Amino acid sequence: MVDLFIWLFSFFILVALLIILVYQLICLADLEFDYINPYDSSSRINKVVLPEFILEGFLCFFYLLTGHWVMSLLCAPYLYYNLHSETAPGRCYRDI
């Protein structure tokens, strides 16, 4: 029964991550078709980048706590990239 709740919890976190990614893609599509200007697009995307990073880090840590080592190892490179892109001095990946 506990495994079911773990699976449901991680499923809903993954759905939230997918919703955030689809929102970012919609913002970029609006930018491509000139519906919004680059400043508005980057400000909309920047609002959801940090929650995306936090959810991904929490999910990786959650997999470690629950003993799902393979899933945690699969999340680790993406988590490393997110941490590296946020903490690297002089780098700004979140600008259009």
C-alpha positions in Angstrom: 0.0 0.0 0.0 2.9 2.3 0.7 4.3 1.7 -2.7 1.0 2.8 -4.2 1.2 6.1 -2.4 4.8 6.6 -3.3 4.0 6.0 -7.0 1.0 8.3 -6.9 3.0 11.1 -5.2 5.8 10.8 -7.7 3.3 10.6 -10.6 1.7 13.9 -9.5 5.0 15.6 -9.2 6.0 14.4 -12.7 2.6 15.7 -14.0 3.4 19.1 -12.4 6.8 19.1 -14.1 5.2 18.3 -17.4 2.7 21.1 -17.0 5.5 23.6 -16.3 7.5 22.4 -19.4 4.4 22.7 -21.6 3.8 26.2 -20.3 7.4 27.1 -21.2 7.0 25.7 -24.7 3.7 27.6 -25.2 5.5 30.8 -24.2 8.3 30.1 -26.6 5.7 29.3 -29.4 4.0 32.6 -28.7 7.3 34.3 -29.0 8.0 32.5 -32.3 4.7 33.7 -33.8 5.2 37.2 -32.4 2.2 37.1 -30.1 4.3 38.5 -27.2 7.6 40.4 -27.1 10.8 38.8 -25.8 10.7 40.6 -22.5 7.3 39.3 -21.6 8.2 35.8 -22.7 11.4 35.7 -20.6 9.6 37.1 -17.6 6.9 34.4 -17.9 9.4 31.6 -18.3 11.6 33.0 -15.4 8.6 32.8 -13.0 8.4 29.0 -13.4 12.1 28.0 -13.8 12.9 28.1 -10.0 9.8 26.0 -9.1 10.8 23.5 -11.8 14.3 23.2 -10.3 12.9 22.8 -6.8 10.4 20.1 -7.9 13.1 18.2 -9.8 15.5 18.4 -6.8 12.7 17.3 -4.4 11.8 14.4 -6.7 15.4 13.2 -6.8 15.7 13.5 -3.1 12.3 11.7 -2.7 13.6 8.8 -4.8 16.7 8.6 -2.6 14.6 8.5 0.6 12.2 5.8 -0.7 15.0 3.5 -2.0 14.4 3.9 -5.7 18.0 4.1 -6.5 17.7 3.7 -10.3 15.2 6.5 -10.6 17.4 8.7 -8.4 20.4 8.0 -10.6 18.4 8.8 -13.7 17.4 12.2 -12.1 20.9 13.0 -11.0 22.4 14.3 -14.3 19.4 16.7 -14.9 19.6 17.9 -11.3 23.4 18.5 -11.7 22.8 20.5 -14.8 20.1 22.6 -13.1 22.4 23.3 -10.1 25.3 24.1 -12.3 23.3 26.5 -14.5 21.9 28.3 -11.5 25.1 28.6 -9.5 27.7 29.2 -12.3 29.0 32.8 -12.1 28.4 35.0 -15.1 26.0 32.6 -16.8 22.4 33.4 -17.4 20.5 30.6 -19.3 17.1 32.1 -18.6 17.2 35.1 -20.9 15.7 35.2 -24.4 
